């Protein structure tokens, strides 16, 4: 009886592995659903410490709050399956909407598109505004200097991928966003939230509205095959984390230091398959002279 149980457990493991491998093979068969060239801004190294030889890349994208993105409204919430029939201002609405579970949907990520351009222009405008300010206390001057450095850092380091749309049918989304080199469509979990607005001057009650937000992308950690990790592993110094930038004297510094020449250290050819699951086709380590494009 015990031997039968062992064989049953082994058979179950084999079947599960075959199903997983079959799913991976089917996902990667034929032409990719999308292919995109991303940099270390959008795919960052993680894992692979001294006790773990594996490396993976984490997909980094920009979410609500990074730019003026009011597109995830009630219409989109209903499109992904949320019941938004209770009026947000009704007494029972808050309790009802608080109990809503997350929904699976498909998220559209745009690379260096209109959303990124708006965010970049906003950052540049704020930078110019701060540069023109003079006077103030020492504390105010220090705060302005800190904010200027933060803006410089964000323009260099932050991801150029922005969430721009969401839906339940990835094929319909692809028809709308046909450029497969600039738009990724990936499965994600999305949630509903109630946004509290300031009280109306002519009414005693508040006016609320429903908005959505992305809780997480379902596959954001992407395994890096061993044959593609050789070059990147040299950048990690065996720690699994990318080595810091260093100046001509060997001192580490962050890319926020505008006195140093910035570089992109690697680019990744990312593909998305039939199951809308991403994988890495190739990795290119950039030469030291490669410059960062803002």
C-alpha positions in Angstrom: 0.0 0.0 0.0 2.8 2.4 0.9 4.6 1.6 -2.4 1.4 2.3 -4.3 1.2 5.7 -2.6 4.8 6.5 -3.6 4.2 5.6 -7.2 1.0 7.7 -7.2 2.8 10.7 -5.8 5.6 10.3 -8.4 3.1 9.9 -11.2 1.3 13.0 -10.1 4.5 15.1 -10.1 5.4 13.8 -13.6 1.9 14.6 -14.9 2.0 18.1 -13.4 5.4 18.8 -14.9 4.3 17.6 -18.3 1.2 19.9 -18.2 3.4 22.9 -17.2 6.0 22.2 -19.9 3.3 21.6 -22.4 1.7 25.0 -21.5 5.1 26.7 -21.8 5.7 25.1 -25.2 2.2 26.1 -26.5 2.6 29.6 -25.2 5.9 30.1 -27.2 4.8 28.3 -30.4 4.2 30.3 -33.5 4.6 34.1 -33.8 4.7 36.0 -30.5 1.7 38.0 -29.6 4.0 40.9 -28.9 7.7 41.7 -28.9 9.3 44.6 -27.1 12.8 45.9 -26.5 13.1 47.0 -22.9 16.0 48.3 -20.8 17.1 47.9 -17.2 14.5 50.6 -16.4 11.7 48.2 -17.2 13.3 44.8 -16.4 15.4 44.8 -13.3 17.5 42.0 -12.0 16.4 40.2 -8.9 17.3 36.9 -7.2 20.4 34.8 -7.8 22.4 35.3 -4.6 25.4 33.2 -3.7 23.2 30.2 -2.8 21.0 30.5 -5.8 22.5 30.5 -9.3 19.2 31.4 -11.0 18.5 35.0 -12.2 15.2 36.6 -12.9 14.0 40.0 -14.2 11.2 41.9 -12.6 8.9 43.9 -14.8 8.6 47.5 -13.6 5.7 49.7 -14.9 4.2 53.0 -13.9 0.8 53.0 -12.1 -1.8 55.5 -11.0 -0.2 58.4 -9.2 2.8 58.6 -11.5 0.9 60.7 -14.0 -2.5 62.2 -14.7 -4.2 58.9 -15.5 -8.0 59.1 -14.8 -8.8 56.5 -17.5 -9.6 53.7 -15.0 -13.1 55.0 -14.3 -16.5 53.4 -13.6 -16.9 52.5 -17.3 -13.7 50.4 -17.2 -14.7 48.8 -13.9 -18.0 47.6 -15.4 -16.2 46.4 -18.5 -14.0 44.0 -16.4 -17.0 42.7 -14.5 -17.6 44.9 -11.5 -21.2 45.6 -10.5 -21.3 49.3 -10.0 -25.1 49.7 -9.8 -25.2 51.0 -6.2 -24.9 54.8 -6.2 -21.6 55.7 -4.6 -23.2 58.4 -2.4 -25.8 56.0 -1.0 -25.5 55.0 2.7 -24.8 51.3 2.0 -22.4 51.9 -0.9 -19.2 52.1 1.1 -19.8 48.7 2.8 -20.9 47.1 -0.5 -17.9 48.3 -2.5 -15.4 47.5 0.3 -16.4 43.8 0.0 -15.7 43.6 -3.7 -13.1 41.0 -4.6 -10.4 41.6 -7.2 -11.1 40.7 -10.8 -8.8 39.1 -13.4 -8.4 41.3 -16.4 -5.9 42.2 -19.1 -3.8 45.3 -18.7 -2.3 47.4 -21.6 1.2 48.7 -21.0 2.4 51.5 -23.3 6.2 52.0 -23.9 7.3 55.6 -24.4 3.9 56.7 -25.6 1.6 59.7 -24.8 1.4 58.9 -21.0 5.1 58.8 -20.7 5.4 62.0 -22.7 2.9 63.8 -20.4 4.7 62.6 -17.3 8.1 63.7 -18.7 6.8 67.2 -19.7 5.3 67.6 -16.2 8.7 66.7 -14.6 10.6 69.1 -16.9 8.1 71.9 -16.2 8.5 71.4 -12.4 12.3 71.4 -12.8 12.2 74.7 -14.7 9.9 76.2 -12.1 12.2 75.2 -9.2 15.2 76.6 -11.0 13.7 80.0 -11.3 12.8 80.2 -7.5 15.3 82.3 -5.5 15.5 83.3 -1.9 13.8 81.6 1.0 15.1 80.0 4.2 18.0 77.5 4.2 15.5 74.7 4.8 13.5 75.8 1.8 16.6 76.0 -0.4 17.6 72.5 0.8 14.2 71.1 0.0 14.3 72.6 -3.5 17.7 71.1 -4.1 16.5 67.7 -3.0 13.5 67.9 -5.3 15.6 68.9 -8.2 17.8 65.8 -7.6 14.7 63.6 -7.3 13.4 64.8 -10.7 16.8 64.2 -12.3 16.9 60.7 -10.8 13.3 59.9 -12.0 14.0 61.1 -15.5 17.0 58.7 -15.7 15.9 55.7 -13.7 12.1 55.4 -13.8 10.4 52.9 -16.2 9.0 54.2 -19.5 6.1 51.6 -19.4 2.8 53.1 -18.4 -0.6 51.4 -17.8 -3.1 53.0 -20.2 -6.1 50.6 -20.5 -7.7 47.5 -19.2 -10.3 45.0 -20.4 -11.6 41.4 -20.3 -10.9 40.4 -23.9 -7.2 40.7 -24.9 -8.0 40.2 -28.6 -10.3 43.3 -28.6 -7.6 45.2 -26.8 -5.0 44.2 -29.4 -7.3 45.5 -32.2 -7.3 48.8 -30.4 -3.6 48.8 -29.6 -2.2 47.1 -32.8 1.5 48.2 -32.4 3.0 45.1 -30.8 6.4 46.8 -30.3 5.0 49.5 -28.1 2.0 47.9 -26.4 2.1 44.9 -24.1 -1.1 43.1 -23.0 -0.7 41.0 -19.8 -3.1 39.4 -17.4 -3.5 41.2 -14.1 -5.6 41.5 -11.0 -7.6 44.8 -10.7 -9.5 46.2 -7.7 -12.3 48.7 -7.2 -12.0 51.7 -4.8 -14.1 54.6 -3.8 -12.6 58.0 -4.2 -13.8 60.5 -1.7 -14.2 64.0 -3.1 -14.5 67.3 -1.3 -17.9 68.3 0.0 -20.1 70.2 -2.4 -20.6 73.8 -1.4 -24.3 73.5 -2.1 -24.8 70.1 -0.4 -24.0 68.8 3.0 -23.0 65.3 1.7 -19.8 64.4 -0.1 -19.7 63.4 -3.7 -17.9 60.1 -4.3 -16.9 58.3 -7.4 -15.6 54.8 -8.3 -12.2 54.2 -9.7 -10.0 51.2 -10.3 -6.4 50.3 -9.7 -4.1 47.5 -10.7 -3.2 45.2 -7.7 -0.6 43.3 -9.6 0.4 41.8 -13.0 0.1 38.0 -12.7 3.4 37.2 -14.3 5.8 40.0 -13.5 8.8 37.9 -12.4 10.5 36.4 -15.5 13.1 33.7 -15.2 16.3 34.3 -17.1 17.6 31.1 -18.8 21.1 30.2 -17.8 22.5 30.6 -21.3 21.2 34.2 -21.4 22.4 35.1 -17.9 26.1 34.8 -18.4 26.7 38.4 -19.4 24.3 39.8 -16.8 25.9 37.7 -14.1 29.1 39.7 -14.5 27.2 42.8 -13.6 25.9 41.3 -10.3 29.3 40.5 -8.8 27.8 37.2 -7.6 25.2 38.9 -5.4 22.2 38.6 -7.8 21.8 42.4 -7.7 23.3 44.7 -10.3 26.5 46.3 -9.4 26.3 50.1 -8.6 27.5 52.8 -11.0 31.1 53.8 -10.2 33.0 56.9 -11.1 36.6 57.1 -12.4 37.9 56.7 -8.8 35.9 53.6 -8.1 33.3 55.3 -5.8 29.7 54.2 -6.2 27.1 56.7 -7.2 23.5 56.8 -8.2 22.3 57.7 -11.7 20.7 60.8 -10.1 24.1 62.5 -10.0 23.9 64.6 -13.2 27.6 65.3 -13.1 28.3 61.7 -14.3 27.6 60.3 -17.7 24.6 57.9 -17.5 24.6 54.6 -19.2 22.1 51.8 -20.0 23.8 48.6 -19.0 21.6 46.0 -20.7 18.6 45.6 -23.0 16.2 42.7 -23.2 14.2 41.3 -26.1 10.9 40.4 -24.4 8.2 38.3 -26.1 4.6 37.5 -25.0 3.0 34.3 -26.2 -0.4 32.8 -26.9 -1.3 32.6 -23.2 -0.2 36.2 -22.7 2.8 35.0 -20.7 6.1 36.8 -21.2 9.5 35.2 -21.8 13.0 36.5 -22.6 14.3 35.9 -26.1 17.7 37.6 -25.8 19.8 39.9 -23.6 22.3 42.4 -24.8 24.8 44.0 -22.5 25.4 47.6 -23.7 28.9 49.0 -24.1 30.0 51.6 -21.6 29.6 54.5 -24.0 25.8 53.9 -24.6 23.9 57.0 -23.4 20.6 57.1 -21.7 17.7 58.6 -23.7 15.4 60.8 -21.5 
